[in-house]
């Protein structure tokens, strides 16, 4: 069917809609392609009275969309991957039909007919699809590659890419026109299509005789109407008065709300007040004063280590490492002994001199450490004295600030109570004003709700009737599908007898029966078990030899450890005696004695200052009573504050509910 042969009574929009409906209804029926096309075309002929050309066109488009679905799906997949965020999936059948006409029927129907189909749909949809399909980059790049996976490359180049690329210039003009139409909201200029039209010819009829001119009827004279009064087109004075009253009421309400918003209630503060923090600080100071960090500390000697330490279980790697260490030490001792035998000079005198120098350095180090320790203690005592003086100053400042804060808090409480009374009076006045207008609005809302309920019940009955009919039809189709599937799933039993003592008879060299195969498998399992047992015995013998070797090495290591422990004990005893001698020398130093006397004097002065502060401080019982009293006051304040917040929240919720109800009534009345 060429472009000159296309003559449709239906417009292009209706014809394209019929093609889309045929394609969409195919997925919901259990029919073949030909049966579905025949039924759909027959239904269209009965419902809309389409002619033979339109029926043929719909049938050809439907068969073509099904036949070339692979190639068309490649185009739709790429189109939705690029413009899927702005295109609906419900329009996929429309793009399917447009893609088939543009890829396989464009040379047959011509681009003017195809452009009429495109112009009949939404301009934005046509613009996006046309700019995607007739794009040379898309055709020669990935579309050709994707089509090549399903069809021959020669067919793709000649039939698909070549035919579509031939109409790219004309398609580009239509794309520009659609773009202008979308951008400017104007209809693109349609090119005039010259078609052969039928020229009517007059019938050869007998001309009637001239009957003469009839007499004119007299024109009746009616009375001139009065002009329309000017007040008809003017706004009544009552409306103007009502508008002025509304504006005045709105101004008053805004003024009230502006005052209420400016004086909002403060939220509950979870932080503690300055008085509570001050009391907590005093309690902490009293507790700190009772602490005694300057008492002499008991210097207990560290517990002596047991002569025989707990045995430690060593693994193989640890035993081998320690054995290597013992061998290296023994080799070093042998080397030293060999050097003495060969006449090398003895280092006993040097070792004695070295120990004396170390003892002297250790005594000097102990003296320096003791001096630094005494300097630190003296600095600490001086810092404590200065801190106590600073604390006295801070207490005086805090007491003055507490009195000032109490005065400010009392003044703020009086102002807050006054603001609460003003806001309460304003809220009561507003609520009284609203209650007058609510009753009429409530009656009107009840009447409208009654009418809406009746309409809703009527629609519900119609919807239930339609759902019942659809449910009956679905149950009938489901029963038919179940019967078909039951027939397909009936099993077909084919008995087969197997003889395990016979071979398959394929003629292979290693062919054997199942029984022979089982006997050979048993023989192989026995052979594998024997080989495993032999390897296990070899491994066990090797393990026993290694354990004997490790036991011998452990005995050698134990002997070496005992010798080393005796040497370490002797050296530690000697070092301890030297340290006691050095400490006695340091305690006899006059500078250290002078520093100790100064430290004792500072400690006495600090203790005297603490006793004076303890006399001035209140007793723990009085402090507890103050804390209890402050806690009661704080709880009362918190209760009052939360009560105010609850009242404000309740008032706010009432106002919001009234506002929402008023909006609903206004919406229903409008």
C-alpha positions in Angstrom: 0.0 0.0 0.0 1.8 3.1 -1.3 1.4 6.7 -0.2 -0.9 7.5 -3.1 -3.1 4.5 -2.2 -3.6 5.5 1.5 -7.2 6.8 1.9 -8.5 6.7 5.4 -11.9 7.9 6.6 -10.5 8.0 10.2 -8.0 10.7 11.2 -4.5 9.7 11.9 -4.8 10.1 15.6 -7.7 7.5 15.8 -5.9 5.2 13.4 -2.7 5.3 15.5 -4.7 4.7 18.6 -6.3 1.6 17.1 -2.9 0.2 16.3 -1.7 0.8 19.8 -4.8 -0.8 21.3 -4.2 -3.9 19.1 -0.7 -4.2 20.3 -1.5 -3.7 24.0 -4.4 -6.1 24.0 -2.3 -8.9 22.5 -0.4 -9.5 25.8 -3.6 -10.1 27.8 -5.1 -12.8 25.7 -4.1 -16.5 25.1 -4.4 -16.4 21.3 -2.2 -16.6 18.2 -1.1 -13.5 16.3 -3.5 -14.2 13.4 -6.5 -15.0 15.6 -5.9 -11.9 17.7 -5.6 -9.6 14.6 -8.8 -11.1 13.1 -10.8 -10.6 16.3 -9.5 -7.1 16.9 -10.2 -6.0 13.3 -13.7 -7.5 13.5 -14.4 -5.7 16.8 -13.2 -2.4 15.3 -15.5 -2.9 12.2 -18.5 -3.6 14.5 -17.8 -0.7 16.9 -16.4 2.1 14.6 -17.3 0.9 11.1 -13.8 1.1 9.7 -13.4 0.3 6.0 -11.3 -2.4 4.3 -8.2 -0.2 3.8 -8.1 0.8 7.5 -8.6 -2.8 8.6 -5.7 -3.9 6.3 -3.5 -1.2 7.6 -4.1 -2.0 11.3 -3.6 -5.7 10.7 -0.3 -5.1 8.8 1.0 -2.8 11.5 0.2 -5.3 14.2 1.8 -8.2 12.4 4.9 -6.1 11.6 5.3 -5.0 15.3 5.2 -8.6 16.4 7.5 -9.9 13.6 10.2 -7.2 14.1 9.9 -6.9 17.9 13.6 -7.7 18.4 14.9 -4.8 16.4 12.2 -2.5 17.8 13.0 -3.4 21.4 16.6 -2.5 20.8 15.5 1.0 19.8 13.0 1.3 22.8 15.6 0.1 25.2 18.1 2.8 24.1 15.4 5.5 24.0 14.2 4.8 27.6 17.8 4.6 28.9 18.4 8.1 27.6 15.0 9.8 28.1 13.4 7.3 30.6 13.2 9.9 33.3 10.8 12.1 31.3 8.9 9.5 29.3 6.3 7.2 30.6 6.4 3.4 30.4 2.7 3.4 29.6 3.5 5.0 26.2 5.8 2.1 25.2 3.2 0.6 22.8 2.9 4.1 21.1 6.6 4.3 20.6 6.6 0.6 19.4 4.2 1.5 16.6 6.0 4.7 15.6 9.3 2.8 15.5 7.9 0.1 13.2 6.4 2.7 10.8 9.7 4.7 10.8 12.0 1.7 10.3 10.1 -0.7 8.0 7.2 1.2 6.4 8.6 4.7 5.8 9.6 4.1 2.2 6.1 2.6 1.5 3.8 5.1 3.1 6.0 8.2 2.6 7.3 10.7 5.0 4.3 13.1 4.7 1.9 10.4 5.9 4.4 9.5 8.7 4.7 13.1 9.7 0.8 13.2 10.0 1.0 10.4 12.5 3.7 12.2 14.5 1.9 15.5 14.5 -1.3 13.8 15.8 0.4 12.8 19.1 1.8 15.0 21.9 4.5 17.4 20.4 7.0 16.6 23.3 6.7 12.8 22.8 7.0 13.1 19.0 10.0 15.5 19.3 11.9 13.2 21.7 11.3 10.0 19.8 12.0 11.5 16.3 15.2 13.2 17.5 16.4 9.9 18.9 15.5 7.5 16.0 16.6 9.8 13.1 20.0 10.6 14.7 22.9 9.6 12.5 25.2 9.1 15.5 22.8 6.7 17.1 22.2 4.8 13.8 25.8 4.3 12.9 27.2 3.8 16.4 25.5 1.6 19.0 22.2 0.9 17.2 24.0 -0.8 14.3 26.1 -2.7 16.8 23.0 -3.9 18.8 21.1 -4.9 15.6 24.1 -6.8 14.5 23.7 -9.2 17.4 20.3 -10.3 16.1 20.6 -9.9 12.3 23.2 -10.2 9.6 25.4 -7.2 9.2 24.6 -6.8 5.5 20.9 -6.8 6.3 21.4 -4.3 9.1 23.5 -1.9 6.9 21.2 -2.1 3.9 17.7 -2.5 5.3 17.7 -1.0 8.8 20.4 1.7 8.9 20.3 2.6 5.2 16.5 3.1 4.9 16.2 5.1 8.1 19.3 7.3 7.3 17.7 8.2 3.9 15.0 10.2 5.6 17.2 12.0 8.1 17.1 15.4 6.3 13.3 15.4 6.1 13.0 14.2 9.7 15.4 17.0 10.9 13.1 19.6 9.4 10.1 18.1 11.3 12.2 18.0 14.5 13.0 21.7 14.1 9.3 22.5 13.5 8.3 20.5 16.6 11.0 22.3 18.6 9.6 25.7 17.6 6.1 24.5 18.4 7.2 23.4 21.9 9.3 26.5 22.6 6.8 29.1 21.2 3.5 27.3 21.8 2.7 27.8 18.0 1.5 25.2 15.5 4.2 24.5 12.9 3.3 25.4 9.3 1.9 22.4 7.4 3.0 22.0 3.9 0.2 21.9 1.4 -0.2 18.4 0.0 -1.6 18.4 -3.5 -4.0 15.7 -3.9 -6.3 14.9 -6.8 -9.8 16.1 -5.8 -13.2 15.4 -7.3 -14.7 18.3 -9.3 -18.5 18.2 -9.0 -20.6 18.7 -12.1 -24.2 20.1 -12.0 -27.1 17.8 -12.8 -29.0 18.4 -16.1 -32.3 19.4 -14.5 -35.2 21.4 -15.8 -35.0 25.0 -14.6 -38.1 26.2 -12.8 -40.1 29.1 -14.1 -39.8 32.5 -12.5 -42.6 33.1 -10.1 -42.1 36.8 -9.4 -41.0 38.8 -6.5 -43.2 38.4 -3.4 -44.6 41.4 -1.5 -42.4 42.4 1.5 -43.9 41.9 4.9 -44.5 45.0 6.9 -42.0 45.7 9.7 -43.8 46.0 13.0 -43.1 49.1 15.1 -42.4 48.4 18.7 -42.0 50.7 21.7 -38.4 51.8 22.4 -37.1 49.9 25.5 -35.8 51.8 28.5 -32.0 51.8 28.9 -30.4 49.6 31.4 -29.7 51.4 34.7 -26.1 52.2 35.5 -26.5 50.6 38.9 -26.8 47.1 37.3 -23.0 47.0 36.6 -21.9 48.6 39.8 -20.9 46.8 43.0 -23.5 47.2 45.7 -22.7 49.4 48.6 -23.3 46.6 51.1 -20.5 44.5 49.6 -18.1 47.5 50.0 -19.1 47.8 53.6 -18.6 44.1 54.3 -15.2 44.2 52.6 -14.1 47.2 54.8 -15.4 45.3 57.9 -13.4 42.2 56.9 -10.2 44.2 56.4 -10.6 45.9 59.8 -11.2 42.5 61.5 -8.2 41.0 59.7 -6.0 44.0 60.8 -7.1 43.6 64.5 -6.4 39.8 64.5 -3.0 40.4 62.9 -2.2 43.0 65.5 -3.2 40.6 68.3 -1.2 37.7 66.9 1.8 40.0 66.3 1.7 40.9 70.0 1.3 37.3 71.0 4.2 36.1 68.8 6.4 38.8 70.2 5.7 37.6 73.8 6.0 33.8 73.4 6.5 31.5 76.3 10.0 30.3 76.9 10.7 26.6 76.7 11.9 24.6 79.7 15.6 24.9 80.2 17.2 21.6 81.0 20.4 23.2 82.2 21.0 23.8 85.9 20.7 27.3 87.3 23.7 29.3 88.7 22.6 28.7 92.3 22.5 24.9 91.8 25.9 24.9 90.2 27.3 27.0 93.1 25.9 24.7 95.7 27.3 21.6 93.8 30.7 23.4 93.7 30.6 24.0 97.4 29.8 20.3 98.2 32.7 19.2 95.9 35.0 21.6 97.8 33.9 20.2 101.2 34.5 16.7 100.0 37.9 17.6 98.6 38.9 19.3 101.9 38.1 16.0 103.8 40.6 14.1 101.6 44.1 13.5 102.9 46.6 13.1 100.2 49.6 14.2 102.3 49.8 11.2 104.7 52.9 9.2 104.6 52.6 6.3 102.1 53.6 2.8 103.1 56.5 1.7 101.1 56.2 -2.0 101.2 58.9 -4.1 99.6 57.8 -5.9 96.5 57.0 -9.6 97.1 60.0 -11.9 96.6 59.7 -14.1 93.6 59.4 -17.7 94.2 62.5 -19.7 93.7 60.8 -22.1 91.5 58.7 -20.4 88.8 55.6 -21.9 87.4 56.4 -24.2 84.5 55.6 -22.9 81.0 54.6 -25.2 78.3 56.8 -24.6 75.2 56.0 -25.6 71.7 58.5 -27.1 69.2 59.7 -23.7 67.7 60.3 -22.2 71.2 62.3 -25.2 72.3 64.5 -25.1 69.2 65.1 -21.3 69.6 66.1 -21.6 73.2 68.3 -24.6 72.4 70.1 -22.5 69.8 70.5 -19.7 72.4 72.0 -22.1 74.9 74.5 -23.4 72.3 75.6 -19.8 71.4 76.1 -19.0 75.1 78.1 -22.1 75.7 80.3 -21.4 72.6 80.9 -17.8 74.0 82.0 -19.2 77.4 84.3 -21.8 75.7 85.8 -19.0 73.6 86.5 -16.9 76.7 88.1 -19.8 78.5 90.2 -20.6 75.5 91.4 -17.0 75.4 92.4 -17.2 79.1 94.3 -20.4 78.5 96.2 -18.7 75.6 97.5 -15.9 78.0 95.0 -13.1 77.2 95.1 -10.3 79.8 92.5 -10.6 82.7 89.9 -7.8 82.9 89.2 -8.1 86.7 90.8 -4.8 87.6 88.9 -2.9 84.9 85.6 -4.5 86.0 86.2 -3.5 89.7 87.0 0.1 88.6 83.9 0.2 86.4 81.7 -1.0 89.3 83.1 1.7 91.6 82.4 4.5 89.0 78.9 3.1 88.5 78.3 3.2 92.3 79.5 6.8 92.5 77.2 7.9 89.6 74.3 6.1 91.1 74.8 7.9 94.4 74.9 11.3 92.6 71.8 10.3 90.7 69.9 9.4 93.8 70.9 12.7 95.4 69.6 14.6 92.4 66.4 12.7 92.3 65.7 13.4 96.0 66.3 17.1 95.5 64.0 17.2 92.6 61.3 15.4 94.6 61.6 17.8 97.4 61.4 20.8 95.0 58.3 19.4 93.5 56.7 18.9 96.9 57.6 22.5 97.9 56.1 23.8 94.6 52.9 21.8 95.2 52.5 23.3 98.7 53.0 26.8 97.4 50.4 26.2 94.7 47.9 24.9 97.1 48.3 28.0 99.3 47.8 30.3 96.3 44.8 28.3 95.2 43.1 28.7 98.6 43.6 32.4 98.4 42.0 32.5 94.9 39.1 30.4 96.1 38.3 32.9 98.9 38.2 35.7 96.3 35.9 33.6 94.0 33.5 32.9 96.8 33.0 36.6 97.5 32.4 37.3 93.8 30.0 34.3 93.5 27.9 35.5 96.5 27.5 38.9 95.0 26.5 37.5 91.6 24.0 35.1 93.3 22.2 38.0 95.1 22.1 40.0 91.8 20.7 37.0 89.9 18.0 36.5 92.5 16.9 40.1 92.1 16.8 39.8 88.3 14.9 36.5 88.5 12.2 37.9 90.7 11.8 40.9 88.4 11.6 38.6 85.3 9.0 36.5 87.1 6.8 39.5 87.7 7.0 40.6 84.1 6.2 37.1 82.9 3.1 36.8 85.0 1.9 40.2 83.7 2.5 39.0 80.1 0.6 35.7 80.8 -2.4 37.6 82.0 -2.4 39.8 78.9 -2.1 36.9 76.5 -4.8 35.0 78.3 -7.2 37.9 78.0 -6.4 38.2 74.2 -6.9 34.5 73.6 -10.3 34.4 75.4 -11.4 37.4 73.2 -10.4 35.7 70.0 -12.1 32.4 70.9 -15.3 34.2 71.8 -15.2 35.9 68.3 -14.7 32.6 66.5 -17.4 30.7 68.3 -20.1 33.0 66.8 -19.2 32.1 63.2 -18.7 28.4 63.7 -22.3 27.3 64.2 -23.5 28.5 60.7 -20.4 27.0 59.0 -20.9 23.7 60.9 -24.6 23.4 59.7 -23.5 24.1 56.1 -20.7 21.5 56.3 -23.2 18.9 57.7 -25.5 19.4 54.8 -22.7 19.1 52.2 -21.3 16.0 53.9 -24.8 14.4 53.7 -25.0 15.1 50.0 -21.4 13.9 49.4 -22.2 10.7 51.4 -25.2 9.9 49.2 -23.2 10.5 46.0 -20.4 8.3 47.3 -22.8 5.5 48.1 -24.2 5.6 44.6 -20.7 5.5 43.0 -19.8 2.7 45.4 -22.7 0.6 44.2 -21.8 1.1 40.5 -18.2 0.3 41.2 -19.1 -2.9 43.1 -21.4 -4.1 40.2 -18.6 -3.5 37.7 -16.0 -5.3 39.9 -18.4 -8.3 40.3 -18.8 -8.6 36.5 -15.0 -8.3 36.0 -14.3 -10.9 38.7 -16.7 -13.4 37.1 -14.9 -13.0 33.8 -11.5 -13.4 35.4 -12.6 -16.6 37.2 -13.9 -18.1 33.9 -10.5 -17.3 32.2 -8.5 -18.6 35.1 -10.5 -21.9 35.1 -9.8 -22.4 31.4 -6.1 -21.7 32.0 -6.0 -24.2 34.9 -7.6 -26.9 32.7 -5.1 -26.4 29.9 -2.1 -26.5 32.3 -3.5 -29.6 34.0 -3.6 -31.4 30.6 0.0 -30.3 29.9 1.3 -31.5 33.3 0.0 -35.0 33.1 3.1 -37.3 33.4 3.8 -40.0 30.8 5.2 -43.1 32.4 7.7 -45.2 30.4 8.8 -48.4 32.2 12.4 -49.4 31.7 14.1 -52.6 33.0 17.9 -52.4 33.8 20.1 -55.5 34.1 23.1 -54.6 36.3 25.1 -57.7 35.2 25.2 -56.7 31.5 27.3 -54.0 29.8 25.9 -51.1 27.8 26.9 -52.7 24.5 28.5 -49.5 23.1 31.6 -51.4 21.9 34.2 -49.6 24.0 37.4 -51.3 25.2 36.9 -50.5 28.9 33.2 -51.4 28.8 32.0 -53.3 31.9 28.8 -54.0 33.8 27.6 -52.2 36.9 28.4 -55.2 39.2 31.9 -55.5 37.9 32.4 -51.8 38.4 31.3 -52.1 42.0 33.7 -55.0 42.7 36.6 -52.9 41.2 35.7 -50.0 43.4 35.8 -52.2 46.5 39.3 -53.4 45.6 40.5 -49.8 45.0 39.1 -48.8 48.4 40.9 -51.6 50.2 44.2 -50.7 48.4 43.8 -47.0 49.4 43.1 -48.0 53.0 46.2 -50.1 53.2 48.4 -47.3 51.8 46.9 -44.8 54.3 47.6 -47.1 57.2 51.2 -47.6 56.1 51.8 -43.8 55.8 50.2 -43.3 59.3 52.6 -45.8 60.9 55.6 -44.0 59.2 54.4 -40.6 60.5 53.9 -42.0 64.0 57.5 -43.3 64.1 58.9 -40.0 62.9 56.9 -38.1 65.5 58.2 -40.3 68.3 61.8 -39.7 67.2 61.2 -35.9 67.2 59.6 -36.0 70.7 62.7 -37.9 72.1 65.0 -35.2 70.6 62.9 -32.4 72.1 62.9 -34.0 75.6 66.7 -34.1 75.5 66.9 -30.5 74.5 64.4 -29.5 77.3 66.6 -31.1 79.9 69.6 -29.1 78.7 67.6 -25.9 78.6 66.3 -26.4 82.2 69.9 -26.9 83.5 71.0 -23.7 81.7 68.0 -21.7 83.2 68.8 -22.8 86.7 72.4 -21.6 86.3 71.2 -18.2 84.9 68.7 -17.7 87.7 71.4 -18.2 90.3 73.6 -15.6 88.6 70.8 -13.1 88.4 69.9 -13.5 92.1 73.5 -12.9 93.1 73.7 -9.7 91.0 70.4 -8.4 92.3 71.4 -8.9 95.9 74.7 -7.1 95.3 72.8 -4.2 93.6 70.4 -3.9 96.5 73.1 -3.6 99.1 74.8 -0.8 97.0 71.5 1.1 96.7 71.0 1.0 100.5 74.5 2.4 101.0 73.8 5.2 98.5 70.5 6.2 100.2 72.2 6.5 103.6 74.7 8.8 102.1 72.0 11.0 100.5 70.0 11.3 103.8 73.1 12.7 105.5 73.4 15.6 102.9 72.8 19.0 104.7 71.1 20.6 101.6 68.5 17.8 101.5 67.8 18.2 105.2 67.2 21.9 104.8 64.7 21.3 102.0 62.8 18.8 104.1 62.5 21.3 107.0 61.1 23.9 104.6 58.6 21.4 103.2 57.4 20.5 106.7 56.9 24.2 107.5 54.8 24.8 104.3 52.7 21.7 105.1 52.0 23.1 108.6 51.0 26.4 107.1 48.6 24.8 104.6 47.0 22.6 107.3 46.4 25.7 109.4 44.7 27.5 106.5 42.5 24.4 105.9 41.4 24.4 109.6 40.5 28.1 109.4 38.5 27.5 106.2 36.8 24.5 107.9 35.6 26.7 110.8 34.1 29.2 108.3 32.4 26.6 106.2 29.0 25.2 107.1 28.6 21.8 108.5 27.7 18.9 106.2 24.2 18.7 107.8 23.6 22.4 107.0 24.9 21.9 103.5 22.5 19.0 103.0 19.6 21.1 104.3 20.5 23.9 101.8 20.6 21.4 98.9 17.3 20.0 99.9 15.7 23.4 100.2 17.1 24.4 96.8 15.9 21.2 95.2 12.4 21.9 96.5 12.5 25.4 95.0 13.8 24.2 91.7 11.1 21.5 91.6 8.3 24.0 92.2 9.7 26.3 89.5 9.9 23.4 87.1 6.3 22.4 87.9 5.1 25.9 87.3 7.0 26.2 84.1 5.8 22.9 82.7 2.2 23.8 83.6 2.6 27.1 81.6 4.0 25.1 78.7 1.1 22.7 78.8 -1.5 25.5 78.8 0.3 27.2 75.9 0.5 23.9 73.9 -3.2 23.2 74.5 -4.2 26.7 73.4 -2.0 26.3 70.3 -3.6 22.9 69.4 -7.1 24.4 69.8 -6.2 27.2 67.5 -4.8 24.9 64.8 -7.8 22.6 65.0 -10.2 25.5 64.6 -8.1 26.9 61.7 -8.1 23.5 59.9 -11.9 23.1 60.5 -12.5 26.6 59.1 -10.4 25.8 56.0 -12.3 22.5 55.4 -15.6 24.4 55.7 -14.4 27.1 53.2 -13.3 24.4 50.8 -16.6 22.6 51.0 -18.6 25.8 50.6 -16.5 26.9 47.6 
